[in-house]
Amino acid sequence: MKKWFGVITLSAFLLAVGSACTTKEPTHSSSGFALSKTFSSTEEITQDAMVILKGSVPKAYKEEKTEVLLFYVYEVAVDNVFQNLTDHQIEAEDTIKLYRIVAS
């Protein structure tokens, strides 16, 4: 009798531990993380970039919303343009808008 009670108790304990391990929620959240291209050198970045410039990004921003995205929009003062392969003319002392996706 005691033997069966021990087997049943041990089985119930193992079942409870196994159940708790399999249904445990993940401790980390994927919120705020996204897949992006990674680079191993600055040469790779410059080969892939359409625009390379130096500018001053202010702390102040405006929020713009679309149906599915929220952007922070910064007014960036351009100091120097190193590469511009776009159709837009960007020169030193211009101001451009930098859109940063913050939520979807």
Secondary structure, DSSP 8 states (H G I E B T S, - for coil): -HHHHHHHHHHHHHHHHHHHHHS---SS--TT-------SSHHHHHHH-SEEEEEE--S--EEEE-SS-EEEEEEEEEEEEEEE-SSS---TT-EEEEEEEEE-
